[in-house]
Every structure is written in C-alpha cells, then in structure tokens.
C-alpha cells in the first residue's frame, strides 16, 4: 500500500504539477531563449525541419537536465520518505 501511495504522490508532484509548468515554459519560451543565446538558432528553427529540431531540443533538455536534477531527487525523496 505504501509503495503505491508513494508512486501516486510522486506522479502528482512530478507529472501532474511540475511537468505542466515546465513544458508550458518550454513551449512558450524555448525559441526566444535559444535565439537570444545564439541568433542562428532562429534560422534553424524556421526551416522545414524546425518542428523536429524543436521537439528534439525539448527532449534533450528534459532528459539531460531535468531528469537528473528534478526527477531522480524527487523520486527518491518521496519514495524514501514514505517507505
């Protein structure tokens, strides 16, 4: 029962709350932020493969930065606290 409860709480916190705001921010700000870092990004995203590049960029940011920095610590904190 506790393992199931910890997974429900973790899922609500991460998938239900955090990811809602994280992907909303990515959808609304990634192009402008990346273009500010390097102007050629806007040119790449405007080309025909732009949507695929944008999706790959979101995937990369999520897997390389968010999973190690947010997902894993939150998972172990919640499941450890309820164990």
Biopython code that builds the backbone (N, CA, C, O; Angstrom):
import numpy as np
from Bio.PDB.StructureBuilder import StructureBuilder

atoms = [
    (1, "UNK", "N", (0.832, -1.193, 0.000)),
    (1, "UNK", "CA", (0.000, 0.000, 0.000)),
    (1, "UNK", "C", (0.879, 1.260, 0.000)),
    (1, "UNK", "O", (0.603, 2.205, -0.738)),
    (2, "UNK", "N", (1.930, 1.274, 0.821)),
    (2, "UNK", "CA", (2.774, 2.475, 0.898)),
    (2, "UNK", "C", (3.530, 2.714, -0.403)),
    (2, "UNK", "O", (3.734, 3.862, -0.798)),
    (3, "UNK", "N", (3.948, 1.637, -1.077)),
    (3, "UNK", "CA", (4.653, 1.800, -2.345)),
    (3, "UNK", "C", (3.721, 2.432, -3.380)),
    (3, "UNK", "O", (4.125, 3.326, -4.123)),
    (4, "UNK", "N", (2.498, 1.971, -3.421)),
    (4, "UNK", "CA", (1.506, 2.547, -4.329)),
    (4, "UNK", "C", (1.211, 3.998, -3.989)),
    (4, "UNK", "O", (1.084, 4.838, -4.880)),
    (5, "UNK", "N", (1.104, 4.290, -2.701)),
    (5, "UNK", "CA", (0.836, 5.666, -2.272)),
    (5, "UNK", "C", (1.999, 6.581, -2.628)),
    (5, "UNK", "O", (1.783, 7.716, -3.054)),
    (6, "UNK", "N", (3.235, 6.101, -2.459)),
    (6, "UNK", "CA", (4.385, 6.935, -2.789)),
    (6, "UNK", "C", (4.447, 7.207, -4.288)),
    (6, "UNK", "O", (4.824, 8.305, -4.698)),
    (7, "UNK", "N", (4.083, 6.226, -5.114)),
    (7, "UNK", "CA", (4.067, 6.439, -6.561)),
    (7, "UNK", "C", (2.967, 7.415, -6.968)),
    (7, "UNK", "O", (3.161, 8.217, -7.881)),
    (8, "UNK", "N", (1.834, 7.356, -6.311)),
    (8, "UNK", "CA", (0.748, 8.306, -6.606)),
    (8, "UNK", "C", (1.180, 9.718, -6.246)),
    (8, "UNK", "O", (0.985, 10.645, -7.032)),
    (9, "UNK", "N", (1.759, 9.889, -5.078)),
    (9, "UNK", "CA", (2.202, 11.220, -4.646)),
    (9, "UNK", "C", (3.296, 11.748, -5.560)),
    (9, "UNK", "O", (3.266, 12.912, -5.960)),
    (10, "UNK", "N", (4.263, 10.896, -5.893)),
    (10, "UNK", "CA", (5.333, 11.309, -6.796)),
    (10, "UNK", "C", (4.771, 11.704, -8.156)),
    (10, "UNK", "O", (5.155, 12.734, -8.711)),
    (11, "UNK", "N", (3.873, 10.899, -8.690)),
    (11, "UNK", "CA", (3.298, 11.187, -10.005)),
    (11, "UNK", "C", (2.520, 12.491, -10.016)),
    (11, "UNK", "O", (2.586, 13.247, -10.985)),
    (12, "UNK", "N", (1.791, 12.755, -8.956)),
    (12, "UNK", "CA", (1.053, 14.026, -8.867)),
    (12, "UNK", "C", (2.028, 15.194, -8.822)),
    (12, "UNK", "O", (1.829, 16.198, -9.506)),
    (13, "UNK", "N", (3.081, 15.067, -8.021)),
    (13, "UNK", "CA", (4.054, 16.163, -7.905)),
    (13, "UNK", "C", (4.830, 16.385, -9.191)),
    (13, "UNK", "O", (4.982, 17.524, -9.631)),
    (14, "UNK", "N", (5.324, 15.316, -9.799)),
    (14, "UNK", "CA", (6.187, 15.467, -10.971)),
    (14, "UNK", "C", (5.387, 15.616, -12.265)),
    (14, "UNK", "O", (5.504, 16.626, -12.959)),
    (15, "UNK", "N", (4.585, 14.622, -12.581)),
    (15, "UNK", "CA", (3.867, 14.655, -13.862)),
    (15, "UNK", "C", (2.678, 15.611, -13.824)),
    (15, "UNK", "O", (2.387, 16.286, -14.811)),
    (16, "UNK", "N", (2.011, 15.664, -12.713)),
    (16, "UNK", "CA", (0.810, 16.489, -12.633)),
    (16, "UNK", "C", (1.071, 17.960, -12.418)),
    (16, "UNK", "O", (0.343, 18.797, -12.952)),
    (17, "UNK", "N", (2.091, 18.298, -11.652)),
    (17, "UNK", "CA", (2.343, 19.709, -11.336)),
    (17, "UNK", "C", (3.585, 20.222, -12.059)),
    (17, "UNK", "O", (3.497, 21.148, -12.865)),
    (18, "UNK", "N", (4.740, 19.624, -11.773)),
    (18, "UNK", "CA", (5.988, 20.157, -12.321)),
    (18, "UNK", "C", (5.998, 20.145, -13.839)),
    (18, "UNK", "O", (6.274, 21.174, -14.455)),
    (19, "UNK", "N", (5.701, 18.998, -14.467)),
    (19, "UNK", "CA", (5.789, 18.919, -15.925)),
    (19, "UNK", "C", (4.794, 19.839, -16.620)),
    (19, "UNK", "O", (5.066, 20.328, -17.716)),
    (20, "UNK", "N", (3.664, 20.075, -16.004)),
    (20, "UNK", "CA", (2.700, 21.006, -16.591)),
    (20, "UNK", "C", (3.341, 22.378, -16.796)),
    (20, "UNK", "O", (3.251, 22.954, -17.880)),
    (21, "UNK", "N", (3.976, 22.888, -15.773)),
    (21, "UNK", "CA", (4.605, 24.209, -15.873)),
    (21, "UNK", "C", (5.904, 24.171, -16.672)),
    (21, "UNK", "O", (6.194, 25.123, -17.396)),
    (22, "UNK", "N", (6.691, 23.113, -16.565)),
    (22, "UNK", "CA", (7.957, 23.003, -17.290)),
    (22, "UNK", "C", (7.717, 22.993, -18.798)),
    (22, "UNK", "O", (8.341, 23.764, -19.528)),
    (23, "UNK", "N", (6.823, 22.131, -19.268)),
    (23, "UNK", "CA", (6.592, 22.061, -20.705)),
    (23, "UNK", "C", (5.826, 23.277, -21.219)),
    (23, "UNK", "O", (5.992, 23.655, -22.379)),
    (24, "UNK", "N", (5.009, 23.885, -20.402)),
    (24, "UNK", "CA", (4.373, 25.145, -20.789)),
    (24, "UNK", "C", (5.441, 26.215, -20.997)),
    (24, "UNK", "O", (5.383, 26.975, -21.963)),
    (25, "UNK", "N", (6.414, 26.274, -20.090)),
    (25, "UNK", "CA", (7.501, 27.243, -20.247)),
    (25, "UNK", "C", (8.308, 26.942, -21.507)),
    (25, "UNK", "O", (8.629, 27.853, -22.269)),
    (26, "UNK", "N", (8.638, 25.671, -21.731)),
    (26, "UNK", "CA", (9.380, 25.308, -22.934)),
    (26, "UNK", "C", (8.611, 25.705, -24.194)),
    (26, "UNK", "O", (9.185, 26.276, -25.121)),
    (27, "UNK", "N", (7.328, 25.406, -24.225)),
    (27, "UNK", "CA", (6.518, 25.716, -25.405)),
    (27, "UNK", "C", (6.461, 27.211, -25.679)),
    (27, "UNK", "O", (6.428, 27.626, -26.838)),
    (28, "UNK", "N", (6.449, 28.017, -24.641)),
    (28, "UNK", "CA", (6.297, 29.462, -24.814)),
    (28, "UNK", "C", (7.605, 30.229, -24.910)),
    (28, "UNK", "O", (7.615, 31.349, -25.421)),
    (29, "UNK", "N", (8.712, 29.660, -24.435)),
    (29, "UNK", "CA", (9.944, 30.439, -24.315)),
    (29, "UNK", "C", (11.193, 29.835, -24.937)),
    (29, "UNK", "O", (12.204, 30.528, -25.052)),
    (30, "UNK", "N", (11.163, 28.588, -25.336)),
    (30, "UNK", "CA", (12.396, 27.940, -25.787)),
    (30, "UNK", "C", (12.989, 28.606, -27.019)),
    (30, "UNK", "O", (14.198, 28.832, -27.069)),
    (31, "UNK", "N", (12.172, 28.924, -28.005)),
    (31, "UNK", "CA", (12.698, 29.520, -29.240)),
    (31, "UNK", "C", (13.344, 30.868, -28.957)),
    (31, "UNK", "O", (14.451, 31.135, -29.425)),
    (32, "UNK", "N", (12.663, 31.721, -28.194)),
    (32, "UNK", "CA", (13.205, 33.046, -27.886)),
    (32, "UNK", "C", (14.473, 32.956, -27.043)),
    (32, "UNK", "O", (15.434, 33.688, -27.280)),
    (33, "UNK", "N", (14.475, 32.067, -26.072)),
    (33, "UNK", "CA", (15.643, 31.911, -25.214)),
    (33, "UNK", "C", (16.833, 31.383, -26.006)),
    (33, "UNK", "O", (17.944, 31.898, -25.875)),
    (34, "UNK", "N", (16.608, 30.361, -26.824)),
    (34, "UNK", "CA", (17.697, 29.800, -27.627)),
    (34, "UNK", "C", (18.197, 30.811, -28.648)),
    (34, "UNK", "O", (19.398, 30.884, -28.904)),
    (35, "UNK", "N", (17.293, 31.594, -29.237)),
    (35, "UNK", "CA", (17.696, 32.608, -30.212)),
    (35, "UNK", "C", (18.513, 33.707, -29.562)),
    (35, "UNK", "O", (19.412, 34.268, -30.188)),
    (36, "UNK", "N", (18.210, 34.019, -28.315)),
    (36, "UNK", "CA", (18.977, 35.038, -27.598)),
    (36, "UNK", "C", (20.390, 34.540, -27.308)),
    (36, "UNK", "O", (21.337, 35.325, -27.297)),
    (37, "UNK", "N", (20.530, 33.242, -27.075)),
    (37, "UNK", "CA", (21.845, 32.667, -26.813)),
    (37, "UNK", "C", (22.686, 32.675, -28.090)),
    (37, "UNK", "O", (23.865, 33.028, -28.063)),
    (38, "UNK", "N", (22.068, 32.283, -29.211)),
    (38, "UNK", "CA", (22.787, 32.281, -30.492)),
    (38, "UNK", "C", (21.773, 32.550, -31.599)),
    (38, "UNK", "O", (20.861, 31.748, -31.797)),
    (39, "UNK", "N", (21.911, 33.663, -32.326)),
    (39, "UNK", "CA", (20.914, 34.052, -33.327)),
    (39, "UNK", "C", (20.684, 33.034, -34.446)),
    (39, "UNK", "O", (19.607, 33.021, -35.043)),
    (40, "UNK", "N", (21.645, 32.202, -34.737)),
    (40, "UNK", "CA", (21.447, 31.225, -35.817)),
    (40, "UNK", "C", (20.404, 30.171, -35.466)),
    (40, "UNK", "O", (19.908, 29.474, -36.351)),
    (41, "UNK", "N", (20.066, 30.048, -34.182)),
    (41, "UNK", "CA", (19.046, 29.079, -33.774)),
    (41, "UNK", "C", (17.699, 29.446, -34.387)),
    (41, "UNK", "O", (16.958, 28.562, -34.817)),
    (42, "UNK", "N", (17.375, 30.726, -34.433)),
    (42, "UNK", "CA", (16.112, 31.160, -35.033)),
    (42, "UNK", "C", (16.039, 30.754, -36.491)),
    (42, "UNK", "O", (14.972, 30.375, -36.975)),
    (43, "UNK", "N", (17.161, 30.827, -37.201)),
    (43, "UNK", "CA", (17.196, 30.425, -38.608)),
    (43, "UNK", "C", (16.966, 28.918, -38.728)),
    (43, "UNK", "O", (16.210, 28.474, -39.592)),
    (44, "UNK", "N", (17.607, 28.139, -37.877)),
    (44, "UNK", "CA", (17.420, 26.689, -37.917)),
    (44, "UNK", "C", (15.980, 26.288, -37.625)),
    (44, "UNK", "O", (15.427, 25.407, -38.284)),
    (45, "UNK", "N", (15.376, 26.937, -36.636)),
    (45, "UNK", "CA", (14.014, 26.586, -36.245)),
    (45, "UNK", "C", (12.989, 27.039, -37.280)),
    (45, "UNK", "O", (11.876, 26.513, -37.309)),
    (46, "UNK", "N", (13.340, 28.002, -38.129)),
    (46, "UNK", "CA", (12.431, 28.488, -39.157)),
    (46, "UNK", "C", (12.428, 27.580, -40.387)),
    (46, "UNK", "O", (11.504, 27.657, -41.198)),
    (47, "UNK", "N", (13.421, 26.737, -40.543)),
    (47, "UNK", "CA", (13.499, 25.842, -41.702)),
    (47, "UNK", "C", (12.447, 24.737, -41.590)),
    (47, "UNK", "O", (11.772, 24.614, -40.568)),
    (48, "UNK", "N", (12.317, 23.953, -42.626)),
    (48, "UNK", "CA", (11.274, 22.924, -42.671)),
    (48, "UNK", "C", (11.435, 21.875, -41.574)),
    (48, "UNK", "O", (10.443, 21.296, -41.131)),
    (49, "UNK", "N", (12.663, 21.620, -41.130)),
    (49, "UNK", "CA", (12.862, 20.653, -40.046)),
    (49, "UNK", "C", (12.789, 21.310, -38.681)),
    (49, "UNK", "O", (13.113, 20.669, -37.681)),
    (50, "UNK", "N", (12.379, 22.553, -38.607)),
    (50, "UNK", "CA", (12.294, 23.281, -37.348)),
    (50, "UNK", "C", (11.465, 22.600, -36.270)),
    (50, "UNK", "O", (11.919, 22.506, -35.130)),
    (51, "UNK", "N", (10.235, 22.109, -36.595)),
    (51, "UNK", "CA", (9.436, 21.450, -35.545)),
    (51, "UNK", "C", (10.119, 20.209, -34.971)),
    (51, "UNK", "O", (10.030, 19.943, -33.772)),
    (52, "UNK", "N", (10.798, 19.457, -35.828)),
    (52, "UNK", "CA", (11.503, 18.264, -35.330)),
    (52, "UNK", "C", (12.694, 18.658, -34.466)),
    (52, "UNK", "O", (12.961, 18.024, -33.445)),
    (53, "UNK", "N", (13.400, 19.689, -34.867)),
    (53, "UNK", "CA", (14.528, 20.177, -34.082)),
    (53, "UNK", "C", (14.053, 20.730, -32.739)),
    (53, "UNK", "O", (14.705, 20.538, -31.713)),
    (54, "UNK", "N", (12.923, 21.412, -32.757)),
    (54, "UNK", "CA", (12.361, 21.947, -31.516)),
    (54, "UNK", "C", (11.960, 20.815, -30.568)),
    (54, "UNK", "O", (12.227, 20.880, -29.368)),
    (55, "UNK", "N", (11.324, 19.791, -31.108)),
    (55, "UNK", "CA", (10.937, 18.637, -30.280)),
    (55, "UNK", "C", (12.175, 17.935, -29.720)),
    (55, "UNK", "O", (12.194, 17.548, -28.552)),
    (56, "UNK", "N", (13.200, 17.773, -30.545)),
    (56, "UNK", "CA", (14.438, 17.137, -30.085)),
    (56, "UNK", "C", (15.117, 17.985, -29.009)),
    (56, "UNK", "O", (15.709, 17.444, -28.074)),
    (57, "UNK", "N", (15.035, 19.300, -29.138)),
    (57, "UNK", "CA", (15.623, 20.199, -28.134)),
    (57, "UNK", "C", (14.910, 20.061, -26.799)),
    (57, "UNK", "O", (15.553, 20.036, -25.749)),
    (58, "UNK", "N", (13.587, 19.972, -26.833)),
    (58, "UNK", "CA", (12.817, 19.792, -25.592)),
    (58, "UNK", "C", (13.155, 18.461, -24.940)),
    (58, "UNK", "O", (13.324, 18.377, -23.723)),
    (59, "UNK", "N", (13.251, 17.422, -25.761)),
    (59, "UNK", "CA", (13.608, 16.101, -25.251)),
    (59, "UNK", "C", (14.997, 16.120, -24.626)),
    (59, "UNK", "O", (15.198, 15.582, -23.538)),
    (60, "UNK", "N", (15.954, 16.739, -25.314)),
    (60, "UNK", "CA", (17.323, 16.824, -24.807)),
    (60, "UNK", "C", (17.365, 17.554, -23.461)),
    (60, "UNK", "O", (17.965, 17.060, -22.506)),
    (61, "UNK", "N", (16.736, 18.717, -23.384)),
    (61, "UNK", "CA", (16.738, 19.481, -22.136)),
    (61, "UNK", "C", (16.113, 18.694, -20.993)),
    (61, "UNK", "O", (16.614, 18.705, -19.868)),
    (62, "UNK", "N", (15.019, 18.016, -21.294)),
    (62, "UNK", "CA", (14.343, 17.256, -20.258)),
    (62, "UNK", "C", (15.192, 16.082, -19.778)),
    (62, "UNK", "O", (15.326, 15.865, -18.574)),
    (63, "UNK", "N", (15.760, 15.332, -20.705)),
    (63, "UNK", "CA", (16.496, 14.128, -20.338)),
    (63, "UNK", "C", (17.864, 14.419, -19.711)),
    (63, "UNK", "O", (18.304, 13.696, -18.818)),
    (64, "UNK", "N", (18.529, 15.468, -20.174)),
    (64, "UNK", "CA", (19.885, 15.744, -19.702)),
    (64, "UNK", "C", (19.905, 16.608, -18.445)),
    (64, "UNK", "O", (20.780, 16.451, -17.595)),
    (65, "UNK", "N", (18.948, 17.513, -18.329)),
    (65, "UNK", "CA", (18.979, 18.431, -17.182)),
    (65, "UNK", "C", (17.888, 18.157, -16.148)),
    (65, "UNK", "O", (18.179, 18.091, -14.954)),
    (66, "UNK", "N", (16.662, 18.001, -16.576)),
    (66, "UNK", "CA", (15.552, 17.898, -15.632)),
    (66, "UNK", "C", (15.496, 16.532, -14.947)),
    (66, "UNK", "O", (15.265, 16.451, -13.741)),
    (67, "UNK", "N", (15.704, 15.477, -15.700)),
    (67, "UNK", "CA", (15.635, 14.144, -15.071)),
    (67, "UNK", "C", (16.677, 13.995, -13.959)),
    (67, "UNK", "O", (16.320, 13.566, -12.863)),
    (68, "UNK", "N", (17.957, 14.334, -14.196)),
    (68, "UNK", "CA", (18.913, 14.197, -13.083)),
    (68, "UNK", "C", (18.723, 15.230, -11.970)),
    (68, "UNK", "O", (18.990, 14.936, -10.805)),
    (69, "UNK", "N", (18.267, 16.428, -12.316)),
    (69, "UNK", "CA", (18.189, 17.499, -11.317)),
    (69, "UNK", "C", (16.866, 17.542, -10.564)),
    (69, "UNK", "O", (16.824, 18.009, -9.426)),
    (70, "UNK", "N", (15.786, 17.064, -11.175)),
    (70, "UNK", "CA", (14.464, 17.164, -10.535)),
    (70, "UNK", "C", (13.836, 15.782, -10.343)),
    (70, "UNK", "O", (13.457, 15.412, -9.232)),
    (71, "UNK", "N", (13.731, 15.034, -11.424)),
    (71, "UNK", "CA", (13.013, 13.757, -11.377)),
    (71, "UNK", "C", (13.610, 12.787, -10.363)),
    (71, "UNK", "O", (12.914, 12.312, -9.465)),
    (72, "UNK", "N", (14.895, 12.499, -10.509)),
    (72, "UNK", "CA", (15.517, 11.499, -9.636)),
    (72, "UNK", "C", (15.524, 11.921, -8.165)),
    (72, "UNK", "O", (15.130, 11.123, -7.314)),
    (73, "UNK", "N", (15.962, 13.156, -7.827)),
    (73, "UNK", "CA", (15.912, 13.540, -6.411)),
    (73, "UNK", "C", (14.500, 13.524, -5.829)),
    (73, "UNK", "O", (14.296, 13.100, -4.691)),
    (74, "UNK", "N", (13.524, 13.990, -6.620)),
    (74, "UNK", "CA", (12.148, 13.997, -6.128)),
    (74, "UNK", "C", (11.633, 12.574, -5.936)),
    (74, "UNK", "O", (10.960, 12.276, -4.949)),
    (75, "UNK", "N", (11.951, 11.707, -6.879)),
    (75, "UNK", "CA", (11.515, 10.317, -6.770)),
    (75, "UNK", "C", (12.049, 9.670, -5.496)),
    (75, "UNK", "O", (11.298, 9.064, -4.733)),
    (76, "UNK", "N", (13.353, 9.806, -5.278)),
    (76, "UNK", "CA", (13.942, 9.171, -4.097)),
    (76, "UNK", "C", (13.523, 9.847, -2.803)),
    (76, "UNK", "O", (13.416, 9.182, -1.772)),
    (77, "UNK", "N", (13.286, 11.138, -2.829)),
    (77, "UNK", "CA", (12.820, 11.833, -1.620)),
    (77, "UNK", "C", (11.416, 11.375, -1.235)),
    (77, "UNK", "O", (11.146, 11.091, -0.069)),
    (78, "UNK", "N", (10.534, 11.308, -2.213)),
    (78, "UNK", "CA", (9.153, 10.923, -1.907)),
    (78, "UNK", "C", (9.065, 9.458, -1.524)),
    (78, "UNK", "O", (8.456, 9.118, -0.510)),
    (79, "UNK", "N", (9.671, 8.581, -2.327)),
    (79, "UNK", "CA", (9.582, 7.165, -2.004)),
    (79, "UNK", "C", (10.335, 6.816, -0.731)),
    (79, "UNK", "O", (9.925, 5.923, 0.011)),
    (80, "UNK", "N", (11.443, 7.520, -0.474)),
    (80, "UNK", "CA", (12.184, 7.291, 0.768)),
    (80, "UNK", "C", (11.428, 7.781, 1.992)),
    (80, "UNK", "O", (11.456, 7.137, 3.040)),
    (81, "UNK", "N", (10.752, 8.915, 1.866)),
    (81, "UNK", "CA", (10.018, 9.470, 2.997)),
    (81, "UNK", "C", (8.814, 8.599, 3.362)),
    (81, "UNK", "O", (8.419, 8.537, 4.527)),
    (82, "UNK", "N", (8.242, 7.937, 2.380)),
    (82, "UNK", "CA", (7.051, 7.112, 2.639)),
    (82, "UNK", "C", (7.364, 5.646, 2.808)),
    (82, "UNK", "O", (6.450, 4.837, 2.970)),
    (83, "UNK", "N", (8.627, 5.284, 2.776)),
    (83, "UNK", "CA", (8.986, 3.853, 2.908)),
    (83, "UNK", "C", (8.874, 3.399, 4.330)),
    (83, "UNK", "O", (9.135, 2.234, 4.629)),
]
sb = StructureBuilder()
sb.init_structure("model")
sb.init_model(0)
sb.init_chain("A")
sb.init_seg("    ")
for serial, (resi, resn, name, xyz) in enumerate(atoms, 1):
    if name == "N":
        sb.init_residue(resn, " ", resi, " ")
    sb.init_atom(name, np.array(xyz, "f"), 0.0, 1.0, " ", f" {name:<3s}", serial, name[0])
structure = sb.get_structure()
